[in-house]
Amino acid sequence: MLTTFNIWRTNSNGGQFQEYTTDITEGMVVLDAVHQIQAESANDLAVRWNCKAGKCGSCSAEINGHPKLMCMTRMADMPADKPISIQPMKAFPVIKDLVTDVSVNYRTKLKIKKFKPRKPDAADGTWRMAQSDIDRVQEFRKCIECFLCQDVCHVLREHNLHEQFMGPRHLVYTAALEMHPLDVEDRRDDMKTEGGIGFCNITKCCTNVCPEKITITDNAIIPLKERVADKFYDPVMKLFRMFNK
């Protein structure tokens, strides 16, 4: 079935959508269609991809205005009577066509304090911990760093505050460290200042787009907000610290 695509192409003026038509067959995903267009009529089309299995996070884009992985978006789920638009993620600078510069995410991650284990519980250098505590952080380790949550976050997408707000992906990473039963590092000051956790108003848009179904808002961001609030805004804790200096 012939299907029309409007794909974002960059040029000296910034960029614009360009129309392409290609034959779609059963079982194809959007990334297949993009590769077919690239082979047939747009050899210089730039697109980032790697595993084509929804595990590398490379092929993030906006399909009909929705942040998605191209390799996990089936053509059978797309409207057959309308052109399909494909454009790069809006929260990051465009390098070329569908490829964006996501390097700010790696710089942000480097600023987060690393894992700091407590002293061993036993003389043989081992620790004791509950399985439930281990299970709690496993969800966060499913992140494939597709940065769709960063893309849909209005603080980054609309206000471009990448240097003031770490964003949901890095709050998930921080939660994996903070909630680990062996970790004793305190990252609350950094979350409040450099991390800008106060910018998040828990709209849950990041949770909604996560391809790994991580419950970002409820299980990571809100508990981290509570930890920051306990330290800086709880009047009882303020009194406690005052008398224990």
GIMO-V22315 format. One record per residue. N is the residue number from 1. PSI is psi in whole degrees, 0 to 359 (* if undefined). NEAR is the number of other C-alpha atoms within 10 Angstrom. Layout:
n: {N/N}
psi: {PSI/PSI}
near: {NEAR/NEAR}
//
This chain:
n: {1/2/3/4/5/6/7/8/9/10/11/12/13/14/15/16/17/18/19/20/21/22/23/24/25/26/27/28/29/30/31/32/33/34/35/36/37/38/39/40/41/42/43/44/45/46/47/48/49/50/51/52/53/54/55/56/57/58/59/60/61/62/63/64/65/66/67/68/69/70/71/72/73/74/75/76/77/78/79/80/81/82/83/84/85/86/87/88/89/90/91/92/93/94/95/96/97/98/99/100/101/102/103/104/105/106/107/108/109/110/111/112/113/114/115/116/117/118/119/120/121/122/123/124/125/126/127/128/129/130/131/132/133/134/135/136/137/138/139/140/141/142/143/144/145/146/147/148/149/150/151/152/153/154/155/156/157/158/159/160/161/162/163/164/165/166/167/168/169/170/171/172/173/174/175/176/177/178/179/180/181/182/183/184/185/186/187/188/189/190/191/192/193/194/195/196/197/198/199/200/201/202/203/204/205/206/207/208/209/210/211/212/213/214/215/216/217/218/219/220/221/222/223/224/225/226/227/228/229/230/231/232/233/234/235/236/237/238/239/240/241/242/243/244/245}
psi: {126/130/141/137/138/107/136/125/135/153/186/340/4/294/168/163/140/138/135/152/135/160/121/130/168/136/355/148/171/322/323/316/319/317/323/318/320/320/326/316/0/69/336/11/125/124/137/132/168/286/333/31/13/25/351/338/11/325/33/138/182/115/117/37/359/126/121/167/127/328/347/8/108/139/332/339/357/149/129/341/5/150/147/122/139/124/162/164/135/341/354/153/140/131/306/129/248/3/127/161/103/17/337/330/324/325/320/318/325/337/345/131/137/174/131/100/149/169/146/149/339/162/337/8/19/165/159/134/152/143/326/326/324/316/328/323/351/326/318/336/357/350/131/6/48/340/21/325/323/320/321/346/121/333/323/319/314/328/352/41/48/329/346/341/124/333/166/323/318/338/326/316/318/320/322/328/310/324/1/133/344/346/135/7/146/113/11/321/315/322/324/320/277/325/335/39/337/341/333/126/29/55/346/14/327/319/321/330/354/119/341/4/34/133/74/310/305/321/340/301/313/314/325/320/320/321/319/317/319/320/319/340/351/116/326/317/327/317/319/315/326/321/2/24/*}
near: {9/10/17/18/21/18/23/19/20/18/10/5/6/10/13/14/15/13/14/18/16/16/11/18/13/9/9/15/21/22/21/19/21/21/15/17/19/16/12/12/12/13/11/11/19/18/19/14/17/12/11/17/10/20/18/16/23/21/23/28/26/21/21/15/14/15/22/23/28/25/23/18/17/15/21/14/8/15/11/13/8/10/17/20/18/25/23/26/27/19/25/21/13/18/13/19/23/22/22/20/13/18/10/12/19/10/11/17/16/9/12/19/14/14/15/14/14/12/12/12/11/9/7/7/8/9/14/10/11/8/9/9/13/15/11/15/21/12/18/24/12/13/20/16/17/23/28/27/26/27/27/24/22/20/20/21/16/12/10/15/16/19/15/15/23/27/28/27/25/22/26/24/17/25/22/21/24/26/17/20/20/19/16/15/14/12/19/20/13/15/21/18/12/15/23/18/23/14/15/19/12/16/11/18/18/23/21/16/20/22/19/15/13/20/17/24/22/13/17/24/25/17/15/24/17/13/16/20/15/15/15/14/12/13/11/11/13/14/10/11/11/9/7/7/5}
//
